Amino acid sequence: MLKLFYILICYFITHSHGLDNGLALTPPMGWLSWERYRCTIDCKNYPTECISEDLFKRAADLMVSEGFLDAGYEYVIIDDCWLANERDENGRLQPDPERFPSGIKALADYVHKKGLKFGIYEDYGTKTCAGYPGILGHLEIDAKTFADWEVDYVKIDGCNANISTFAEGYTAFGKYLNETGRPIVYQCQWSTYEEINGIHSDYAAISKTCNLWRNYGDIQDSWDSLLDVLDFFGKHQDRFIPYAGPGHWNDPDMIIIGNYGLTYDQSRAQMALWTILSAPLLLSTDLTSIRPAHKEILLNKDIIAINKDPLAIQGRRVYKEKKIEVWTRPISPIIDGYYSYAICILNRNRNEMPTKVNFTLSDLGLNATNYNLQDLFDPDKDPINPVSVIQISVNPSGVKFYKAYPFEINKLL
């Protein structure tokens, strides 16, 4: 009863905050360029990898043909390095003319004709992180420019700016976006720069301004980097879990599955853990060469359904000992007063042997005799009906990921 009461309180707190623009009611899903392609602008030597309109058209084509759009991945997002070095004669942003000869509006039209949505990057400072023109001093005209280009999603970074001005500046730009009348999802890096500089961000204020916000530094293409992000979320979860919900999401950064740094088991781990965190699922990989096994992970409909669960409650770490962690997330349906749960058991050991893990559902706050457990990575397996101790084997740097759903529940007394 106390656990259910606590979760309900968190739920009502969650839904009492948030940007009210009617967008991002579930965590955004899509593809963006940064982690895989960075700031590659040499199209002569890297014709298929440089930041150009061809790269984003190709990504849009593959999002549709390879089933990503059907699975819910709807945004194609440009990150840094798309800009020309100077604004035009009217003070408006403009793309690099050689790499984006058709212009941004034409690229947005191409993406929209595919049934997808179009996103773009800028920076609150004087310059972007890569040194291109930032929006500082041009907030209103840049918001109007994005609307004129029919942009659906804007990511605003925080390089080359004074952190003390973030609250005022990010809020002002969000206001200008809303005033355009164009529905534009607003991603902020406001809290990123505060948190990595030791400042505890005001998530109540951020959630009233932004649809999603990065809580920590950039993820890199490695298992160590992923664990670093995860540790930050576990350590500080009580500070920002209450502010996740429809229209406003904590963001642990991009999905790096399909690149070079994660093994197959580690890739499954990221998908499971990001789902527990109610995270935006923003892929950054080469869709032309993604392996079938990685694609299967990314298109897992049962896991995506949990990420889009209508209760929109961000999960948390509930156990950590000897490099074994358990993360749980309350999900629907609620039956006779009991939540269903997503349960992820993470093995951080790097030895060559799987680790045996024993637990009961009551150890995790669930009723041990009244839940079935469905393996989300192997849904054809018969569900587990635990009556006492559950014994499982978890691969090194891997996870077991279950949906626990109640059945034959007695009424709460």
N, C-alpha and C positions, 0 to 999 in steps of 0.2 A: 504493500500500500504506500509506504513512504517513497519507494522508487518511482511508482506511477505518479504520485503527487509531484515529485520533483520534476519529472519529465513534462508534465502538464504545465507547470509553472514556467519552465524554459520555453515551452511552445508558445504560450501567450505572450511572454516577453519578446520572443522572436517576431511575432506577428504584430507587435505594437510599434515597430520601427520600420523604416525603409523608404527608399525613393519611390514616389507614387507616380510613375509614368506608364504603368501598365505593361512594362517590358520585363524580359528575363524572369518569367514566373517559375521556370525551372532553370537549372544551371545551363548556361549557353554551351552549345556543342559546335565544333567546327574545326577549321584548319588554319594555321597561320605560319608565317615563314621563318621566324627568328631562330629557333633552336637548330633547325636543320641547315638553313641557308645564310644565317647571320647577315653580314653586310657585304656580300659578294657583289661587286659592281663591274667586274671585268668580264664583259660578255664575249670578248674575243676568245679568251682562253677557257672560259667556263660558260659556254652558250646555253646550256640547259640548267645551270644552277644560279645564274646571276639574277639579281632583283630586277625584274622586268615584267612588262605586261604579258609576255609569253609564258612566264612561270606561273602566273596566277590564272591565266586562261587554261593552261594545262591542268592545274590543280582543280579548277572548277569542273572540267571535263571528267576527270577521274573520280571526283566526289560523287558524281552522278552514275557513271558507268560501273564503278566498283561497289556500289551499294551503300556508300556512306551517307548520302542524303536520305535514302529510305530508312536508315537506322537512326536518323535524328541529327546528324552532323550537318548543320545548315549554313554556317558562316565560312566565308573565305576572307581572310584578314591579312592585309599588308602590314608588315612591321617596319622598322626603321630603314632608311636609305632609299626611299622612293623619290625623295624631293630633289628639285634643282637647288643649286647653292644659293640662289637669290629669289626673293619674291618678284612678281611681275610688276609692271609699271603702275598698277593700281593697288599695290600692296597686298595682293592675294597670293596664297600659296600656289605653287605650280610644280608638276612632276618633272623629273629629269627628261628632257626632250628626246634623247637618244634611246633610253630604255623604256620610256612610256610615250611613244610617238602619237598614239591615238588619244591620249589624255585620260584622266581618271574617270570622268563621266562615261566615256565609251566603255571603259573596263567594267564599271559598275553595271552598265546596261548588259554587257555580255554575261556577267555573273547572274544577274536577275533573270535573264532569259532561260538560264539553266534551272530555275526554280530555287536558287540559292540566295543568300543575303551577303552583302558586301561590307567589309570592315577595313579601317585604316588606322594608322599610328601617327601620333604627334607627341610633343613634349611641352610641359608647362613652362619650361625655362626659356632662356634666350636662344638656346640651340638644343637640338636633339642629342641623345647620347653619342651619336656618330658625327655630330657637328653640323647638321643641317638646320635650317631656320626653325626655331621654336615658336610657340604661340604667345609668349609673354609680350604684352603690348598690343596684341592683335586678337584678343579673345573673341570679340563680337564678330569681326569679319571672318575669322576662321570657322566659327560655328556656322555662319551663313554659307560659307563656301562648301563645307561638308554637306549641308542640307541641299544645296544646289546640285551637288554631285550625286545626290540620292544615296548617301552613305547610310548604313543601317547600324553600325557599331563603330565606336571610337575608343581607342586605347590611348590614354594620356600618361606619358612617362614623367619622370621628375628630375632629370639631369639638369645641371646648369641653372639651378634655381635655389632660392633661399627657403629652407624647410619651414622657417617661421611664417612664411606667407602662404603655405599650402592650404590651410583651412579656408582662407578668404579666396584664394585663386581657383582652387578646384570647385568650390561652391559657385563662384561667379561663372565659370565656364559651363557648368551644368545648367545654370539658369539660362545662359545664352542658347545652349542646345535646345532646351525645352521651348524657348520662345520662337524657334524656327518653325515649330509645328510639325517637324519631321520626327517620326519615332526612331530615336537613335539610342541603342544600348550604350551606357557610359561606363567604361572600365577605368579605374583610377589606380595610380601607383602611389598615392598619398601616403598610405601606411607603410609601404615598402621602405621608403627612405627614413621615415621616423624610427621604425623598429630596428633596422640595421645600425642606426646611430644611437640605440639605447633609449629611445623615447617611446613610451607606451601610448599607442594611438588612441584617439577618441573614436571608438567604433560606432558609438551612438550617432555622432555627427556624420561620420563617413557614410553610414548606411542610409542617411537621409539625403545624401547627395549623389551617391554612386550606385550603379547596379551590381558591380563586383569590384573587388579591390584585392590587390596582392598584399599579403601579410608579411612577406619575407623576401629575401634576395632571390636572384635568378637561379632557377634550376639549371644544372649543367648535365651533359650527357654521360652520367655515371651513377652507379649504385650508391656510392658514398654521398653524392650530392642529394639524391632522392632521400636517403636516410636523414641527412641534415635538415631538410625541409620538414620531414615527418617528425623529427625530434622537437623542432620548434612548435609545431602544431600540438603535439602531445603535452609539452611543457606549459603552454599558454592557453590551452583549450578553454578554460573557464572564462577567459577574458573576452573571447570573440565568438564562441558558439552561440550565445544568445542573439546575435545580430544576423545570423544566417536564416534565410527564408525566401519566400516568393518575392522576386524583384531585387534581392540584395544578398550577395554571396561572398564568402571568403574564398580566396583563390590561391592554392598552393603552387600554381604555375603550370606550365605546359605538360602535355603527355609526350614523353620521349620514346615511347614504344615504336620499334621499327628502325631506330637509328643504330648506333654502334656500341653504346655503353651498357646496355642491359642484356642479360641472358633471357632465355625463354621464361624461366621461373620468375625472374625479377620483373619481367614485363607483366606477367599475371599479377604480381604483387602490386605494381603501380595501379593497374586498372581497379583492383579490388579496394585498395586503400583510398584512392581518389573518390571512389563511389561512396565509401563510408563517410568521407569528409564532405559529401554533397558538393563536390568541386565541379567547376566548369571543365568540360572535357574538350580541350583545345589541342588538337594534334599538331605536331611539327615534325614531319617526316617526309621522305621522298615517296610519294604515292605511286610513282612509276615502277618502283622496284621492291615494294614492301612484300615480305614473305607471307605465304598463306597462313602460317601459324600465328604471326602477329596480327594479320588482318582478322583472323577468327576471334582473337581476344578483343579487338576493338569493336567488332560487330556483334558481340554477345548480347542478344536481346534481353535476356533475363537480368544481366547486370545493368544494362542501360535503363531498364524499367525501374530498378531500385534507385538509380541516380535521379530519376524523374519522379520518385515517389511523391504523391500529393501531400503527405504530411510535412515534407520539406524540413525534417529535423536533422541537423548535422550530427554525425556520430562522434564518438570519443574513445580514447584509450582507457580501458578499464583494468588492464593487468599488464605488468612489466616486471619480469624477473628472469635472470640468467639467459638473456638474449631471446626470450620468448615474449611476445606481446599479443594481447587480444584487444581488438577494436570492435565496438558494436554500434549499431545505429537502429533506433526504433523506426519501424516502417509500418505501412498498412498491410493487411487489414487488422483492425482492432476487434477482437472477438471476446465478448463477455468481460470487457474491461482490460484485456491483455493485449499489448502490442505484439505484432510480429517483429522480427529482428533480422538485420544482416549482421553476420558474425565473421570476422576475419582473424585468423590465427597466423601471425607472422613469425617466421624463424629467421633471426638475424645472424645465426651461426654460419660460418663460411667453411666448415669442414666438409669432407666428402661424403658423409653419411647423413641420411635424414634423421631428424630428431623426433623421438617419441614424446607425445604430449598427452597427458591425462587431465580431464576436467569434468565437472558436472555443469549442467546449465544453471543450477542454482548458484554455482560459484560466480556466474556472470550476471546474477540478478533475475534469471528466468526460472519458471516453474519446470523442474527437470522431468516431470512425468507427463507433461501435456503439450509437448512440442515435437513436430517432425522437423528434421533437418534435411534440406535439399542441397546437394552439391551444385553450386552455380557454375562451375567450370565443367561439370559432367552431369547435366540435367537428366540424362537417360538412366542414371543410376537410381536404384530404389532409394527412397528417403530413409534416413536413420531415424528410428524411434527410440531415443535413449530412455532407459529406465533407471540408470545409475551412472557409473563413470563412463565417459566417452574416451576411447583410446584411438588416437590418430597419429599418423606419421607425416611430418611436414618437411619438404625438401629444403636443403640449405638455400638461404636467400630466397625462400619461397613462401607461399601461403596456402592455407585451406580457406575456402570462402563458402559460407553457407547462408541460406535463407531459413530461418527458424519460424515456423508458423504454428499457432496454437490450434488445438482441436479438443473436442469433448471437455471444454473448460467448465468447471463449476462456477456459479455466480460468486462474485466477490462478497465476502461477509461484511 
